[in-house]
């Protein structure tokens, strides 16, 4: 994320807090893909993720008076998205480890024509492996590896100490490597 | 793996560039001569690269407009409801605090009614007797009609002696 974006966010949030819906719409447009990407990989269901992404922004609007510039708006949004995704998983009673169907691939996983077959296979297998690990491991890996959150931000989003972030990330990586071999692109069953 | 091998936590933090310089140097030096740790570190790094290679996911839809529509739709019924309220409804809303809790108010209303009835009935028992010849304080001219029931002589009977009857009768 560029340096200009947080400043733009702060400006738009201030206007949105004053009731400017156009400013809030701009915030939604700027962050919708990030929230959707995270929610989609957490839930592994495109329609559900689409609806939940909208819900996340509605919740963000309602909680907007509580937002303070000390926290990055984007990180704050991911925190709302993470809580919403976990609630949804709880409703589906899948918060405990439960392997999903192997055939269910992320809808947008199809790469461009330039991507090699091996690369596509590896991506599909990584998606599959992600579905096989516990939700608490999946969320921390997605937030760190895909969204690029720093340890301090991870601690804030997940509500844990930074020391716990370090150990949980190591456990999450170890758990993922049980199902995914990045060199050969094959899964260990 | 031996007892000097760094834990997964250190290798994982190394991949994230989250180790202090000294610890980082130690882990790298160890991994250079430990095939097990070198392999583990390579796995963590390859995992990181695999995540980077994941395709971008995009909504391809303007959620800004959708979310704002949804927020406005949620706010609309409340605005319309207050706009279309007639003067009767507005008047009723003024008295709502009084009528909202009829059950809570009823004991107080009952107590007040009982008090008023008590004072009224008590007032009916009081009789004022005029005695213009002898000036006396007003309280002396007031007696309770009900007390005549407890006179020694029942109402309508003759007094056996002049002083046997009450002060009112003797005055008469």
Boltz contact constraints between the chains, C-beta under 6 A:
constraints:
  - contact:
      token1: [A, 21]
      token2: [B, 68]
      max_distance: 6.0
  - contact:
      token1: [A, 25]
      token2: [B, 64]
      max_distance: 6.0
  - contact:
      token1: [A, 25]
      token2: [B, 68]
      max_distance: 6.0
  - contact:
      token1: [A, 28]
      token2: [B, 63]
      max_distance: 6.0
  - contact:
      token1: [A, 28]
      token2: [B, 64]
      max_distance: 6.0
  - contact:
      token1: [A, 28]
      token2: [B, 67]
      max_distance: 6.0
  - contact:
      token1: [A, 29]
      token2: [B, 64]
      max_distance: 6.0
  - contact:
      token1: [A, 32]
      token2: [B, 59]
      max_distance: 6.0
  - contact:
      token1: [A, 32]
      token2: [B, 63]
      max_distance: 6.0
  - contact:
      token1: [A, 33]
      token2: [B, 58]
      max_distance: 6.0
  - contact:
      token1: [A, 33]
      token2: [B, 59]
      max_distance: 6.0
  - contact:
      token1: [A, 36]
      token2: [B, 59]
      max_distance: 6.0
  - contact:
      token1: [A, 37]
      token2: [B, 57]
      max_distance: 6.0
  - contact:
      token1: [A, 40]
      token2: [B, 57]
      max_distance: 6.0
  - contact:
      token1: [A, 54]
      token2: [B, 67]
      max_distance: 6.0
  - contact:
      token1: [A, 57]
      token2: [B, 67]
      max_distance: 6.0
  - contact:
      token1: [A, 61]
      token2: [B, 71]
      max_distance: 6.0
  - contact:
      token1: [A, 108]
      token2: [B, 57]
      max_distance: 6.0
  - contact:
      token1: [A, 111]
      token2: [B, 55]
      max_distance: 6.0
  - contact:
      token1: [A, 123]
      token2: [B, 54]
      max_distance: 6.0
  - contact:
      token1: [A, 126]
      token2: [B, 50]
      max_distance: 6.0
  - contact:
      token1: [A, 145]
      token2: [B, 51]
      max_distance: 6.0
  - contact:
      token1: [A, 146]
      token2: [B, 51]
      max_distance: 6.0
  - contact:
      token1: [A, 151]
      token2: [B, 18]
      max_distance: 6.0
  - contact:
      token1: [A, 166]
      token2: [B, 9]
      max_distance: 6.0
  - contact:
      token1: [A, 166]
      token2: [B, 13]
      max_distance: 6.0
  - contact:
      token1: [A, 167]
      token2: [B, 9]
      max_distance: 6.0
  - contact:
      token1: [A, 169]
      token2: [B, 12]
      max_distance: 6.0
  - contact:
      token1: [A, 170]
      token2: [B, 8]
      max_distance: 6.0
  - contact:
      token1: [A, 170]
      token2: [B, 9]
      max_distance: 6.0
  - contact:
      token1: [A, 170]
      token2: [B, 12]
      max_distance: 6.0
  - contact:
      token1: [A, 173]
      token2: [B, 12]
      max_distance: 6.0
  - contact:
      token1: [A, 173]
      token2: [B, 44]
      max_distance: 6.0
  - contact:
      token1: [A, 173]
      token2: [B, 47]
      max_distance: 6.0
  - contact:
      token1: [A, 174]
      token2: [B, 8]
      max_distance: 6.0
  - contact:
      token1: [A, 177]
      token2: [B, 43]
      max_distance: 6.0
  - contact:
      token1: [A, 182]
      token2: [B, 46]
      max_distance: 6.0
  - contact:
      token1: [A, 182]
      token2: [B, 47]
      max_distance: 6.0
  - contact:
      token1: [A, 182]
      token2: [B, 50]
      max_distance: 6.0
  - contact:
      token1: [A, 183]
      token2: [B, 46]
      max_distance: 6.0
